[in-house]
Amino acid sequence: MIDDDFDQYIKKLNENKSSDISEKFQNLLLYIKEKYFEDLKISSENIGKEKEGKGKGKSLNQNSYLRIEQASNSNIIDIIANEMTCPVSSEPEDQLCILKCPHTLSLNNLKLLKQKICPKCREKIEENDIRYLPQNSIYKNLYTRFSESGHIIPSIKLENSNQIYDCDDSDNSDADLILAETSKVYILLGDIYLLEAKLCNNSNDKNNSYLAALDNYLIALKNNPNSYLCLKKCAYVYNKQKKYLNSLKMLDRLLNMNKNDSLILCYYGEILKKLGRYNEAVLYFTDANLVDPENTHNLNRRAISYYALQEYNKALLDFDKATQLNPSNSLTYYYKGLTYYAMENFYDAIAAFEKCIEIDPNDNLSKIQLYLMKYLLSKKYHNIVTEISQMSNINENKSLFFIRCKIYIELGGYDKALLDFNRLFELYNEDISFIYLLQNYLNYWSYLCGYYKISDIDYKDIGIIDNFKKYMYKVKKVYFISNIRNIFLKNDINSLSGRSFDAKDVHLNLELPKLQLPYVKSQFLYIVWKICVKNILSKNATMDFIVDLGVEPSLYYSLPDQHQKRGHRLEYDDLSKLVGLGWIEFTVPIKIKSNKFDWVQLSITANQIDYVRFMQFERDPIYFPKMGHLLPIYKFHPNILSSKNFPKKETENLITLEDIICYL
């Protein structure tokens, strides 16, 4: 479940330049499935039964093992099937007999033979030449390598490595063995899907692989609910799926088992930070730091949470501690520079970014921040654009691109800034959060209103006064709730406009003015609300979305359906799933046919709202907008579950690449 490990696998796979990697992965998946179902069926049938020929059971016969090694390039399912299936009955058997010829036969069918002759080659069978191969032996030997790699922790240690069955003949021992072995298979299968998800470039295939991985991990958890490793993997996949509350539930179970696991505490805080629950995140990072005070990653993450809360002095204290513990971590200096920048302390910001570049001369993001700081300090650094243009791959790097756009705005080059500005919407896939840091450039918004022919009197009838909100309404089809007068608004760092509607713990009905529907080329328009569900005080609570559509009667008298009213309601069960998610963009499942209606009037029953927007493409009902005050300046942060960042004993290694290739 560790990204760094997967990256190493992918690197090695690319070095191999094998053209049939995908086919081999499929073979491995099929092998695990087939192996499990046969093994489980036969093992289950034998619970409570006396195992016939137990004293004769031996480990995987050398000849048989050699044949598996020699046939490693053929279809692995055929190999496993041949090892477990009787050629006479064509069914899996509990115990096979390896003949000298060498063919296999089930013990039962061997006893039924009238003449001791191999049914395949007709060679005479001598009793001394028969080797007995219980199915559990196959299972045990095939997974030796996985156990050695540390991925599978053997649940049973046999006194004699050549003995297949446990010395305990009790029903519970057999049942536990089956459950333990079953869980291992499902975890292994989940890991393969997880690795495939990492290898996928197609988003649908990636999502399907995550789903398949999670399905297998959850089955493993049913067999072993206290599997620490499996709980971690489930938390990781849920996080990848952006099902953050489910991830937190898994982490809660882990903390109930070990409340002093600094990795889990830090991961918990990281997810809370993603949800914008910074105050809670600080508490978990603090607990993680108490357990592991020399881990700079706990300090850095807590400092970033303080930064988001605009508690800059506390953030600097943590960054200072982190630099004392690890003076060569450029990431700490980078965020330290951003904190000084937010405090308008440009001198110290310059020193921090210069330290970043000293540690990593190829750090273009720190370089561009340094150029910006020098310009802001002197207003004379006119070769800044030339310096930036010389950077490689700037057009594909969102952070670099954003800062260049901001520099163009600072220099008054609004035409060039607009080109970068529009490109940023493409790079962010219409996530509008990056605009947060540009709101104070009033002249730029005035320029945009002139460019898009928005007059001073436009949209005053719906409460829009300032140029920033006018641009957002006309061009980006966003209507801020803060445009409405006579409602309670509060300052909110997670609000794109800086202020959001907050009805405290009650759900109030809020009706918006009539809004003109934009003319678009797409077939449908989708209504998206940015909301935050904090608490639900009653099981009778609901969230209602009303969409009132109409046309101007003076233009379309003949239309029979010139007025429509539609609604959607979230009942308690659905509403409760949104509690704790922080700010989300929720897409109402109501399609508006484009260019059929002139206006729409929306109303909503909710307790915290930032804006409503109209989108031309459909996406998941719940979308987590980026944190606008961090997104454009965010720098790569090491994966929280990486063994590089936490002690080895706190992280479980995945199976090694060699272990995978061995069985392909």
MARFIDO-182520 format. One record per residue: x, y, z of N, C-alpha, C in turn; residue in one letter. Coordinates in steps of 0.05 Angstrom, whole numbers, plus 5000, padded with zeros to 4 digits. Each point is the difference from the previous one (the first is absolute). Example, Ala and Ser with C-alpha at 12.3 -4.5 7.8 and 13.67 -1.06 7.14 Angstrom:
<nodes>
526448865156498250245000501850245000A;499350214986501650245001498550225014S;
</nodes>
This chain:
<nodes>
501649765000498450245000501750255000M;502449984996501850235001500850084972I;499450264993500650094973502949974992D;501850055019502849984993500849724991D;498849805014500649724992498949944973D;497650104994498949964973501750134979F;501050245006501650144981502649834993D;501049875021502449834995499349774982Q;497649885005499149784983499850084971Y;498750234996499550104973502750064986I;501850125015502750064989501349744990K;499949795017501349754992498649874977K;497350025000498549894977500750144974L;500350265002500850154976502849934991N;501849955019502749924993500049734986E;498149835008499949734987499050034971N;498450214995498950054973498649754989K;498549875018498649764991497450084987S;499449884977497650064985497649865010S;500449795017497749855008499550025030D;500750245011499650045029497149985007I;498350134984497150005006498949725000S;500849844980499149724998500949845025E;502550055008501049865024498550075025K;499350265002498450085024497349865000F;498849984976497449864998500349715008Q;502249874991500549725008500249975030N;501550205012500349985029497350035014L;498450184990497350045013498449754997L;499949884977498549764995501049775018L;502649995002501349795017499050025029Y;500150245010499250035028497149935004I;498350094982497149945002499549705000K;501149874979499549724997501149855023E;502450075009501349875022498450025025K;498950245005498550045024497549835001Y;498450024978497449865000500349705003F;502049884987500549725003500949935028E;501850175010501149955027497850025021D;498450214998497950045020497949785000L;499249924975498049794998500949745013K;502549924994500949755010500650015030I;501250235008500750025029497550015016S;497950134990497550035015498749725004S;500149844979498749745001501449825020E;502550065007501549825018500050105028N;498750225007499950095028498549795016I;501249915021498749815018500349714992G;501249964976500449724990502849915007K;500349745003502649885003501450014973E;502450104998501450034975501249734992K;499049894979500949744991502950024991E;501649825009502849994991501750235011G;499150105024501550235011502949945006K;500449765009502849925006501749994975G;498749964977501549984975500550274987K;498750215011500250264988502950105000G;500950094977502650114998500050264985K;502250155001500150254986500049964970S;499850224986499949994971502349844989L;499349794986501949824988502050154982N;502549925001502150144986499549994970Q;499149774990499449984971497850194992N;497950015017497750174994500950295000S;501650085020500950275002501750084976Y;501749804992501750054977498450054975L;497849854997498350034977498750285000R;499350105023498950275002502050204991I;502549975010502150194992500549994970E;500149764989500649974971497750124983Q;497650005011497750094984499250285007A;501950165012499350265010499150194978S;500749954975499250174978497349934988N;498949785008497349924990497950115017S;497549944993497750115015500049895028N;500150185019500349925028497549875011I;497750074988497549875009500149704993I;501049934976500249724993501849855019D;502250135008501949875018498649945027I;498750205011498749965026497749804998I;498550024978497749824996501149714998A;502149964985501149734997501049895027N;501150185017501049915025497849925020E;497650114996497849975019497749824990M;500149934975497749864988500749714993T;498249835006500449724993499349964971C;501749884984499549964971497749824994P;499249835020497849814995497350145005V;499850135024497450135007499850284990S;502450124992500150284990499050195021S;500349945026499150175022502350035019E;500150235014502150045021499749785021P;502249915010500149795020501550095024E;499349885023501350075025502949915000D;500449764989502749895000500649864974Q;502150094987500849884974502449825004L;500249814982502349825000501750064976C;502650055004501850054978501449744993I;499549914976501049744991502850034988L;501449794996502750014990500050094970K;497849964986500050044971500850274989C;499550245010498550075024497350124992P;497849875008497350104998498850015028H;497750145002498850035026497349865000T;499249925024497549865004499050055028L;497450025004499150045027500349745016S;500250035026500449765017497549824998L;497750124999497549834998499949844974N;500750144978500049864974502249794998N;502250055014502249805001499049745013L;498450035021498949775014498049854983K;498750144982497949884984501149854976L;502550044994501249864977500149705004L;499049854981500149715002502849904995K;501350144981502849934994501750245005Q;502249965013501850235008501550094975K;498550134982501250104975499150294997I;501850174992499450284996497950024978C;497750145005497950024980500850174975P;502250155002500850164977502149864983K;502149915012502249884984500249705002C;498249885017499949715003502549885013R;501650175013502449905013499249885027E;501449785007499449875025500650175024K;498349995020500350175024501249835023I;502350095010501249875023499450165025E;499349875021499350145025502350185010E;502449914998502350165009500550254983N;498950004976500550234982497850225003D;498049965017497850195003500850215021I;499650254992500450225019497350135004R;499350055026497450115006500250305004Y;498250144987500150294999497350135009L;499750065025497650135009499850284988P;497650104996499750264988501150235017Q;499849975026501250205017502950034996N;501349794992502950024994500550194977S;498449974979500350184977499750295009I;497950055015499550275010502350115016Y;500949845019502150095017502650064985K;500749834982502550044986500050234980N;497750044987499850214981500250285013L;499450015026500050265014502450045018Y;501949824998502450035016501450264994T;500350064975501450254992498550255010R;497449995000498550235009500350035031F;500149785014500550025029502750115006S;502049914984502850095005500350294994E;498350114982500250284993498950185022S;498649885019498950165022497250094995G;498949944976497350094994498049835015H;500449745001498249825014501449915026I;498750055022501049915026498949725005I;501649795000499049735005498549985026P;497649904999498449985024500649745015S;501249804986500649755013502849914993I;501549935020502749904995500049705006K;500849844980500049715004502749915010L;499949815018502449905011501849874979E;498749874981501549874978499250144974N;501850124987499450154976498949824978S;500549745002499049814980497249905007N;499050075023497449915009497950204991Q;497949914987498150184988497950105019I;498949835017497850075017501050085028Y;498350165013500750095027499849765018D;501650015021500049785019497450005016C;498650235002497550015015497749914982D;498649795008497949884984497350135006D;499950215017497450115007498750154977S;497350025002498550144979500850294999D;500550135023500750285001502650054985N;501949825004502650034987499750004970S;498549814990499649994971498550244990D;498050095015498450234991501850255000A;501650035021501850235001502050004977D;501049764994501949984978498750084974L;497649914995498650074975499550304998I;499150125022499450295000502650164997L;502149915013502550154998501149984971A;500049764989501049974973498250144980E;497450005004498250144982500550305001T;500450115023500550285003502650084985S;502049835002502550064986499650014970K;498449824990499549994971498650264991V;498050075015498550244993501750265002Y;501750015020501850235003501950014976I;501149774993501849994978498650084974L;497649904996498550084976499450305000L;499350115023499650285002502550164993G;502349915009502550134994500550014970D;499449784986500450004971498350214987I;497450015008498350204988500950295007Y;501150035024501050265008502450084983L;501749814995502250064982499150074972L;498049854991498950064973498850284999E;498750095022498950275001502250214997A;502349945012502350184998501050014972K;499949784986501049984973498150124979L;497450035007498050084981500350304994C;499750074975499750284992497250094996N;498349814993497250054995498550025027N;498550215004498850055026497949795007S;498449914980498049795005501349745008N;502149924986501449765007501350025028D;501050245006501250045026497949975022K;497750124996497949985020499049715003N;499849864978499149725001502149835015N;502550064997502149855014499850065030S;499650255007499650075028497649855012Y;497849994985497749865010500549715005L;501449884980500749715003501849955023A;502050185004501849975023498550025026A;498250205002498550045025498249765005L;498749904980498249775004501649765012D;502449964991501549785011501050055028N;500850255005500950075028497649975020Y;497650084991497849995018499249715006L;500349824980499549725005502149895020I;502450084996502149915018499450105029A;498950245002499450105027497749845013L;498249904984497949835012501149755012K;502149894988501349775011501850065023N;501250244999501850085021499650305006N;497950075017499350285004502150175013P;502049875013502150155013502650014985N;499949954974502450014984501050294997S;502150065014501150275000500750094972Y;501449824986500950064973497650054981L;498049835002497750024982498450265006C;499850075025498650255007501450244988L;502749995000501650224988499450024970K;499949764987499650004972497250114993K;498049935015497350104996500050305003C;501350105021500150295004501350144976A;502149884990501450114977498350024975Y;498649784994498349994976497750195003V;498750015023497850195004501050294995Y;502450055009501250274996500350054971N;501049814985500450034971497350044986K;497949875010497450034989498650265009Q;501350155017498950245012497649955018K;499949755010497949935020501350045027K;500350255008501750075023498849915026Y;497450015003498849915025500449705004L;499849854979500549715002502949955008N;501850164988502849975008500450065029S;498750215010500250075029498949785017L;497949864992499049785015502049775003K;501449944979502149805001502350095018M;500750254999502150115017499250005030L;497450045004498949985028500449725011D;499549814984500449725008502949945006R;501750114984502949965005500950145026L;498950245005500850145024498949875025L;497749874997498949845022501849775008N;501549904980501949785004502750115010M;500750234991502650125008499850304997N;499450135023499650294999502650164997K;502349865002502650134998501449954974N;498649934979501249964974500250284987D;502450114999500350274990499350024970S;500449794985499350004972497050034996L;498449855015497150014998499050275010I;501150105021499250265010500650224979L;502349994987500750194980498249984976C;499449754992498249954977497250115006Y;499149965024497450105009499950304997Y;502150135009500150294998500150104971G;501449854983500250074972497350004987E;498349805006497449994988498250225010I;500250065026498550225011500850264987L;502650034994501050244986498850024972K;499749774986498850004974497150105001K;498749935022497250085004499650285010L;502350145004499850285009499550015030G;500349785014499550005029502750045015R;501150244997502750055008500449985030Y;498150115015500349995029500249715010N;498449834989500149715008502649884991E;500850074975502549894990502450075018A;500150245010502250085018500249825024V;497749915011500049835023501349734994L;499449894977501149744993503050024993Y;500850224987502850034994501550055027F;498850135019501250045026500449735014T;498049835000500349735012502249844986D;500150024974502049864985502850105008A;500250265003502650125008500849925028N;498149965018500649925027501149715000L;498949834983501049734998502749994986V;500450164979502450004984501050284996D;501250125021500750294999502250074980P;501549804990502250064982499149964971E;497549954995499049964973499250274988N;501450104981499550274989497450014984T;499149774990497550004984497650075017H;499949925025497950085018500050305004N;502450115005500350285004499250164975L;500949924977499450144976497050014994N;498749775005497149994994498450175020R;500950005025498650175020500450294993R;502550074991500550274993498350094976A;499649834981498350074977497150055009I;499149845019497350055011499950275014S;502050065015500150275012500050224979Y;501549954979500150194977497250054989Y;498549784996497250024990498250155019A;500649975026498450145020501050295004L;502050074985501350275001501250055027Q;500949795014501550025025502949974992E;501150214988502649994988502349975020Y;499850125023502249975020500349715009N;497749875004500149725008501249834978K;499250064975501149864977503150035000A;501050245004502950054999501449855022L;498849975024501349855021500449714992L;497949884988500349734991502049974977D;500050194982502049984978502950035011F;500350175020502750035012500949745013D;498249875014500749745013500749804979K;498450004978500549804978502750054987A;500850254996502650064988502349925019T;499650035026502049915019500449704999Q;497849854997500249714999501149904973L;499350154979500949914973500650254984N;502550115001500750244986500049984970P;499949754989500249964971497349964987S;497850035015497449964988499050264987N;500150014974499350254986497050065002S;498449795004497150055002499450185024L;501349965022499650165024500650294994T;502250054987500850284993498050124981Y;499049844981498150104981497550115014Y;498849835017497650095014500650235020Y;502450005010500850225018500050264984K;501149994975499950234983497250104994G;498249814995497250074995498750145024L;500749905023498950125025501050295003T;502650054995501050275001498750174979Y;499549894977498750144978497250095008Y;498549815013497350075010500150225021A;502250025015500350215020501250254988M;500550004973501350224986502850075010E;501349795010502750035009501849894977N;500450174980501349914975503049945004F;501350135018502949955005500449715009Y;498549925021500349735010498949794980D;498050084985499049814979502149954980A;501550214992502249974980502149815011I;500750045026502149835012499149715000A;497449955006499049725001500149874972A;499150154979500049894973502949964990F;501850185007502849964992501149755013E;499249945024500949755013498949764985K;497550014991498949794984501749944976C;500850214986501549974975502849905006I;501150095023502649905008500049695004E;497849915012499749715004499449854974I;498350124984499249874975500150214977D;502250014986500350204979498049984977P;498649774998498149964979497150065008N;499750125023497450065011498950264987D;498649964978498950234984497850155016N;498549855015497850135015501250205021L;502149935013501350185019501350234985S;501149954976501250214985497950214992K;497749914990498050194991498850165024I;499949875023499150145024502150215008Q;502549934997502250195006499850244982L;499649964974499850224981497650185008Y;497849885008497750165008500650165025L;501349885019500650155025501850244994M;502049964983501850224994498650224985K;498149934983498550204986498350165020Y;498649855018498250135019501650195019L;502449925005501750165018500950264987L;500949984975501250244987498350124978S;498149854989498450094977501850074976K;502449915000501950074978501249754986K;499049775007501249764990498649934973Y;500750174979498549984975500849774982H;502249875006500849774983498749745011N;498150035018498749775012498649824980I;498750124980498649844980501949844983V;502350124993502149854985501049775016T;500450045026501049785017498049775001E;497550075002497949805003499649854973I;500250144978499549884974502249794993S;502350025013502249824995499649735015Q;498149995018499549755014498649794982M;500849765003499049784984497349915011S;498249914981497449885007498250185017N;500350264998498450175016497149994992I;499449954974497350004991498349765010N;501349805011498649765010500149995030E;501450195013500150005029498150215011N;497949915013497950185009501050225019K;501849925019501050195019501750214987S;501949924982501650194986498450184982L;498049884987498350154982498450215015F;499049935024498450195016501850235008F;502449955009501750225010500850184977I;500449884976500650184977497650174993R;497649895002497650164996499850235020C;500649945025500050205021502150224995K;502349924990502150194994499150194978I;498849884979499050174978498050205011Y;498349925018498150185012501450225016I;502049925015501650205015501350204982E;500949914977501450184981498050164983L;497449945002498050144984499749894972G;501249774995499749874973497549835000G;497750135000497549855004499349824976Y;500850084976499549844976501449735002D;502650005009501549755003498949855024K;499250145021498949875024497549864993A;498350114982497549884993500449734985L;502149994984500649754986500749785020L;501750075019500749815021497649935017D;498450205006497749975017498049804988F;499550024975498149814986501249724999N;502749994996501349744999499849865027R;500150155022499949895026497349865005L;497850104989497449875003500149734986F;501449984978500349754986501749805017E;502250105010501849835016498649895025L;498350175012498749925025497349874994Y;499449954974497549874993497650145012N;499950264997497850185008499750015031E;502049915015500050065029500850295002D;498350165013500350295000501450105025I;501049825017501050085026502550184998S;501649974979502550154998499550304999F;497650094994499450284997500250145027I;499849855022500150115027502250205004Y;502449944990502350165005500350244981L;498050034982500150224981497950215004L;498449965020497750185004500750295005Q;502350055013500750275008501250174977N;500349884977501050154977497750144986Y;499150225011497550134991500250104971L;502450104993500350104973499849774979N;500949775008499849774981497149934995Y;498350005021497249934996498650224985W;500850245004498950224984500749964970S;502449914995500949954972498349784988Y;499549785016498549784990497150084994L;498850175017497350094995499950164974C;502050164995500150144975500449814976G;501649805003500649814979497549854993Y;498449925020497549854995497550174998Y;500550274998497850194995497949995022K;500950005025498350015024499950295010I;497750125000499850295008499750025030S;500150255009499950065029497249935012D;497950014983497349965010499149714996I;501549844986499249724996499949855026D;497949845003499649815021499650125028Y;499550265001499450135026497349905010K;498249934982497449915008500049735014D;502249854998500349755014502150025022I;500750255007501850045023502950004994G;500949974975502849994994501150284995I;502050085015501050284999502950004990I;501849845013502850034994500749844974D;502150094987500849894974500849705001N;501249925022500849725003497549824997F;497950065015497649845000498550024974K;500250244987498750034974501349814979K;502750005000501449824982499349715005Y;500049925026499449735007497249924991M;498150185002497349944992499649974970Y;501150204985499550004971501849794986K;502549985008501949834985500149715011V;500049985026500349745013497449895011K;497950154998497349915007499849925030K;501350175016500049965029498550235014V;498149935017498650205015500649965030Y;501350205012500749985028497650075018F;499749845021497850065019500550275014I;502550085002500650265013498950244984S;499049954975498750214985497350085012N;498849815015497350045011500250175025I;498350205001500050185023498149895022R;500350105024498349945022500049715008N;502349874997500349735010502649995017I;500249815018502349995017502449884985F;502150164998502549914988502250005020L;501949824997502349995018502549984983K;502250105011502649974987500949715001N;500949894978500749714998502349974982D;502249885011502449974983499649794979I;497949835003499449804979498050094980N;499150255003498150114980501650144978S;499149964975501550114978499850315000L;497750105009499750305001501050115027S;500649825018500950095027497850015020G;497449994991497750015018497949804990R;498849865019498049804993497550045018S;497849894990497550005015500249785021F;499350075025500249815022497650035018D;498349795000497650005017500449855025A;502549975008500849855024499149714998K;498549905019499349715001497349944988D;498650204990497349964989500250024969V;498249864987499850014971497850204993H;500850214987498150214992499649994970L;497750084991499450024972501050264989N;501649994979501250244988499250014971L;498650214992499250034972501750214986E;501049924977501750184984498350164981L;501050234991498550154979500049854974P;498350094982499949884973502750054986K;501149794990502650024986499649934970L;501250154983499949954972501749754993Q;498849814986501649774993501950064977L;502449925002502050064979499549844975P;500750114978499949864974502549834998Y;499749744996502349824999499649814976V;502249874992500049824978499349715008K;500349945026499549735009497049945001S;499349755001497149924999498650075026Q;501449975023498850045026501750195017F;498650125019501450155022499549855026L;502050015017499849865026500450215022Y;498449985021500050185023501849895022I;501950165008502049915020500050205023V;499549905024500150165024502549945016W;501350215010502249965019498850045028K;499949775014498750005026501849865021I;499250045025501449865022497849925020C;499849745005498049895018501549955027V;499350165020501549985025498749805019K;497450055006498649835019497249944991N;498949785009497249944995498849955028I;498150185007498949995027497649815002L;498949924977497649835001500149804977S;498849765005499849804979498050084979K;498450215006498150104981501250214982N;502550075004501350214985500349914971A;499650194982500549954971501450244988T;501049974976501250224985498550004973M;498650224995498350024976501350184979D;500049924975500950164978497650044981F;499350254996497850064982501150154976I;499149924976500950134975497550094985V;499650264999497750124986501050124974D;499049894977500950084974497850144984L;500850194984497950144984501250144976G;498250104983500850164976498550265002V;501050194985498750265000497549984983E;497650055012497549964985499750184976P;501350225000499850184977501349894976S;501849815003501549884978498849744990L;499049845019499249724993497249955011Y;498050104987497249965009499149714993Y;501249884980498949754990501149755014S;501950045018501249765013498249905022L;499249744998498249895021501449965027P;502749964999501549945025501950235006D;499050254998501750235003500750045030Q;498849855017500750025029500149725012H;502249945013500349745014501150045028Q;499249835018501050005027500849725008K;502649975006501049745008501350015027R;500249775013501250005026501549745006G;501850025019501549775009500450025030H;499749785014500250015029502149795009R;501750095018501849825014498749935028L;499349745003498949925026502249965020E;499249935024502049995023502349814993Y;499449764989502249814996502150114980D;499050134979501950114980501450255012D;498450165015501150245011502249945021L;499649795015501949935021502749934988S;500049904975502649934987501650244993K;498850245000501550244993501150145025L;499149925023501050125025503049935004V;501650215004502849955005501750024975G;498850034977501550014975501250284995L;499150195016500950284995498750114975G;501350194987498850134977500249814976W;497749964987499949834976498350154978I;500549924976498250084978498149774994E;497550055005497949794997498450064974F;500149804982498550034975497249895003T;498050174997497249925002499349834976V;498849775005499449824977497650094984P;500150254990497950114983501450134976I;499449904976501250114976498250224989K;501250214992498650224987500749994970I;498049974984500549994971500950274991K;502350014987501250254993498350164980S;499950265004498850194982497049964996N;498749855018497249974999498650205018K;501450085022498850195019501750255002F;498750225008501450255002501250055027D;498549925021500850065027499649765019W;501350015022499749805021500050145027V;498349915018500050105027500449765019Q;502150015015500849785017499450055029L;499449795014499850025030501249755012S;500950035024501449785014499450025030I;499849775012499749985029502649895011T;501650175012502749935009500850185023A;502449945012501050175022502650144993N;501449924978502550144994500449984969Q;500150234987500250014971502050214992I;501549944978501950194990499150114973D;499349834981499150094974498549784985Y;498750074978498949824982501150064972V;500549794984501150044974498749814980R;500150084974498949844979502449884984F;499949744996502149874985498949864976M;501849974980499149894974500649704998Q;501349895020500649714999499349885027F;499249754999499249855024502449875013E;500150015027502149875014498849865025R;501749895017499049865024498350195017D;497949895013498350175016501550165021P;502149885011501550145021502950054990I;500750255000502750084991501350175021Y;502549955006501450155021501650224986F;499150255002501650224988502650035014P;502150084985502650045012499950235020K;501750005019500250225018501450234986M;498550214994501050224983502450145010G;500350025026502350155011502549835001H;499849744993502449834999500649894973L;497949964984500349864975502250104981L;500050264993501950094980502950005009P;500450005026502750015011500949745012I;498349794997500649755013502349864986Y;501649895016502449854990499649715007K;501249824984499849725005500849935029F;498249855013500549925027500349705001H;502149895013500449715000497649855010P;499649764988497849845008500149935029N;497850045014500049975029500549715009I;499449814983500449725008502649884990L;501850174991502649914990501849915023S;501349784996501949905020502450195002S;500350174980502250205002499550205022K;497450055005499250215018499549915029N;499749745003499449895027501749765005F;500449935025501749775006499149744986P;501949844992499449754985497949835014K;500249995027498349825015497150094998K;499550254993497350104999498749974972E;501549904981498849964973500449724991T;497949894987500249734990501050014971E;502149844993501049994973498049854982N;499850094976498549854980501749774990L;498749824987501549794987502050124980I;502349894998502050114983499549944971T;501150154982499649954972500949724992L;502249915012501049734993498049795008E;498550045023498049815008497849994979D;499350234989497850004980500949864975I;502350084990501049894975500449705001I;500749915024500649715004497749834992C;497550105004497749834995498450094975Y;501250164984498750084975500549794978L;
</nodes>
